[in-house]
């Protein structure tokens, strides 16, 4: 399951956004710093209209979407890596996530206190990046100290120290780990360190309702920072998301349309995260259930089968595969077969976005 950590300064709309997009969220959204005193974890279904279409064609009893786990942590402040505010105890909660969603305040509201006294997205981003970088620096230095004890007799430890020293130099220059060019061998050294600034990041520019369609000058400043980091920006409105939760499903589209947008922040965030991480979706569909599965781009058919169960990968024989559009166009698997559109794919086949698959395997 994809896992994303939500970070940001206090009172930027993190917990409001979390509450709105995560149906079972329990975070308290209050107008004071540190209202989130424990990491909040919520699992949301990945919105995908194709599931309903496939389920109808197969007369499925159940629909099971792909899922994303969001981890919302307390608002960080300057000095968090040294224990200010609620300290770096919360940074440990996002070391295992696949990507970071950094919520940046891009709205003016005198009734909502800004911890720094004014709205300045670039300053706010710098504060969070600095704290994440300092936390990484402490993590790396602890690892270097351990490796030095082994370096006299281990070439691997010597190589590790060389790589880590390279990162220390970069972090001290104000760079992020993801901005450092690493060979595959060097990247392998830090793979299990969970370095926060090595993770892909999406900046969620949180705007007022009226700016959701077009953005504003604050958003443009966020985009400028993101361009330098090769990061992505998604415009969201925690205010709008909170209002959507209260509306019947039938009214949500009209409400969004009145604001000049076609979808809410959840779809935008998930789509951007999938793109950032190079993820794809394939489907299995039958009378019992229609289900979406998340894989990395470039995965072979056996690897995709292994996402369902390791036995599927080990005993893989072949995959009966049809493209989603072809299946929907012809209305059934049998009709698609008659047109020669259902293919028997072997171990070398690279699964494509939207493939509908049936795996044959030996137990």
N, C-alpha and C positions, 0 to 999 in steps of 0.2 A: 504494500500500500504506500502510495506517495505520501511523504510527510513534509510539511512546510511549517517553519517557525515564524511567528509574527513578532516583530520588534518595533521599537519607536520610543520617542520621549513620552513622558506623561501627558495626558490630555490632548493627544493628536487624533484620537478616535479609534485606537486599536481595539479596545474592548467592545465599543459600540459596534464596530465592524464585525468582530468575532461573534458577538451575540446574534447579529442579524443573519450571518451566513451559515452559522452552525446551529441547527435546529435544537440540539440538546445542550447548547452552551449554558454555563452557569456563572459566567464572569459577571461581576458587578460593574456597570458603567457609571461612574460617579465623577463629579467635577472637583476632584482633588487627586494629587499624585499618589501612586502606590495603592490604588483601590484593588488591584489584582495582587493578592498576597501569596497565591500559590499558582503554579503553572496550570492553565486551563487547557484541556485537551478535548477536541470535538471532532467527530468523524462526519463528513458530509458526502452525499452522493454526487458523483460527477454528472452534471446535466448533459444528456445526450438524447436528442429526439429520435435517433435511429432505433433505440431500444424498443420504443412503443410500436414502431412500424414492424420490426422483426417479430415481436411478440404476437402481434395481430396475425401476421402471415402464418406463424407456426402454432397459433392457438395455445400459447404458453400459459401455464398456470401461474408462473411467477416471473418477475423481472428483477434482475440483480445488477445494479449499476456498478461501475468502478467506484472506488472511494478515495478520498483525500483526508488525511489527518492534519488538522491545524493545531498548533501549540501556541497559545497566547501567553506571553510572560509579562511580568510587571514592567512598567515604564522605566527605561534606563535613564540615568542622568550623568552629567559630567562627573567623573571619578568613580563610576560604577565598578570598573575593573579593579579598583583598590578598596572597594567596599562601601562607597558612598550610596546613599539611598538605601535600597534593599540589597545592594552589593552584587558581586558576580556569582552569587549562589544561583541566580537565575540563568546566567549565561551557560551553565552546564546543561540546562534543559534543552538547548537547541544545538548542541554539538552533534547530535545524531540525525538531524533533519537533512532532507535532500536539497532544500532550497530555503532561502530566507525572503520573507515578505516584509519590507521596511515601510511602515506607514508614516508618511510625511504630511504634516499639516499644511494645507494650501488654502485655508479659508480664514477670514477675519471674523471674530465674534467676541465682543467685549465681555460677554457673560461667561465665556469659557476661558479660564485662566491659562496662560502659557507659562510654563515653568521658567522660561528665560525672559519673560516680560514682553516679547514681541514675536511676530510671525516672520521667520527667516528660514526658508527651506534649506538653503545651502549650509548655513550655520548648523542647523539641526542634523543634517546628514553628516557633516564633519564630526559632530560630537559623538554620534552613534558609531561611525566608522572608527574613530579614535579609540573608543572604549573596546570595540570588538578587536581592534588591532593590538591594543595593550594586553588584552586577555590572551590572544594568540601568542604574543611575545613571551608572556609568563609560561605558557604551556610549552613553547619551544625550548626555552632556557632550562626548564626542568628535564626535558628529554635530552638536551645536550649534556647536562651534568651526568645523567645515567650512561650515555653513550661513551663519555670520556673514560669511564671505568673499564670499558670493554675494548677501547680503541687500540691498546697495546698489542692485543692478540687477535683482533678481528678486523679484517678489511671492510666488512660490511658496516661496522660501527664507524670506521674512518670515513667511509663514503657518506654515511648518514650525517656526520658532523659537518662535512663540507656543504651538503645541501641545506642543512639547518642554519649554518652560518650565513649562507646566501639569503635566506628568508629574514634572518635577524637584521641584516644590513638594509634590506628593502623596507621592512616595517619601520625601522628607525628613520628612514627617509620619508615616511608618511605614505608609502605605497600599501596596497592590499595584496594578500597572497595570490589572489586570482589575477593580479596584474603582472605577476612574475612569470617569465618564460621558463618552463621546466621541461626537461626531456621525460619520456615515459618512465625511465628508470628513476629519475628524481621525483616524479609525481608519486611513484610507488612508495617512496620512503615516507611521505607524509599522509598517505591515504587513510591510515587508521588514527590519525591525531585529532580528527574532528575540528580542524582549524576553521574558525567562524568566517574569516575573510577570504577563505578559499571557496566558499559555497556560492553557487549561482544566486543572484539577487534580483528581485523585482521591487521597484519602488512603486508603492501604491500611493498616488497623489490624492489625498482626501480633500475634496472640494465641497463647497456648498451646493445645494440642489440646483441653483440657476446656472452653475458653471459646469455641470456634468457633461453636457454635449460638446462644449467648446474648449473647456479648460480656462486658464487665466495666466497672468504673468508669473505667478508662483510656480505653476506647472511647467512653464517654459524653463524656469531655472532648474527644476528637478531634471528635466530632459537634458539640459546641458551637462549636468553632473553625470547622468547615466551614460551619455555618449562617451565621455572620457573613460568610463569604467567598462564599457561594452555591456551595460546592464539594460534591463527593459523597464518601461514605465507604463503603468495602467492607471487611468483616471477612475476613481471610485468616489462615492459619496456615502459615508456611513449613515448620514441623515436619511438618504433615500432608501438604503438597505433596511434601516429600521422601520420605515414606513411600509415597505413592501411586505414585511413579515405580517403586518396587520391586515393586509388586503386579501380578499378572496382571489384564488388563482385567475378567475375570469377577468378580474379588473387590473391585474398586474401589467399586462401588455399595454393597455390603454394608458395607464399611468406613466409608464416608461416612454411611450410614444409622445405623450404631452411634454416630456422633457427633452425630446429630440434624440432619444437613444432607443436601441432595440433590445438591449439586454442589461441585466443588473451586474453588480460588481463581482459576484461569485463566478459567473460564466467567464467574465473577462480575466479574472485572476487565474482560474484553472486553465483556461486556454493558453494564457501567457506562460504559465508554469510548465505545461506540457511541451510547448515550443522550446522554452529555455533548456529543458532537460532532454530534449530529443525523444519524447515519448510518443507512442502510437497506441491505437486501440484496435483490437480485433474482437469478434463476437463468436459465441456458440449459441445455437438456438434450436429448440425442439419443443415438444409438447409439455415437458416438465418445466423448463425454464429457458429464458433468454438472458444471456449474461455478457457483460463487457469485461474485457481483460486488458490490463495495461502492460505494455512491453516497451523495451528500448528499440529505437529505430535500428534496423540492420540485423535484428534477431532472426535466426533460421527457424523453420517450422518445428524441429525438435525442441529448440530453446523456448519457443512460445508455448509448446505443449507442456514443458516443464514448469511454467508459471501456474498451471492448473495442479499438477502433481509431478513429483520427481519420477515416478514410475512411468508416466507418459513419455518423458524424455528418454529414459533408459530403454524402453521397449518400443520406441517409435518405429512404425512401418511406413505410413504415408499419411497425408492430410488431404481430405476432400475439401476443396476450397472454391468459393465463389465470391466475386466482388459484391459488396452491398448494393451498389446501383443496379447491377445486372439482376440480382435476386429480386429487388423491388420492382424493376421494370417488368419482369415476367411473372411475378406473383407467387411463385413457389419453387422449391428445389427441383421438383420433377420437370416443371416447364423449363427451368434454366438448363437442366440436363439435356432435354430434347434439343436445345439450341447449341449444345456443346460448350456451355459456359461454366459448368462445374468441372474443375480440373483435379487430377490426382497428382499431388506434389510430393516430392521426395525430400531427403535430408538437406539438400542444398538450397531449397526454396527460401527466399527472404520474404517474410510476412509483410504485407502491405496494409496501410491504413484502411480500416473498414472491411477487411476480409472476414467472411463468415466461414467458420472452419469446423470440420468433424475429423477428429484424430483416430487413426487405427493404430493399435499398439499391442505388443505381446506383454502379458503380465509376468 
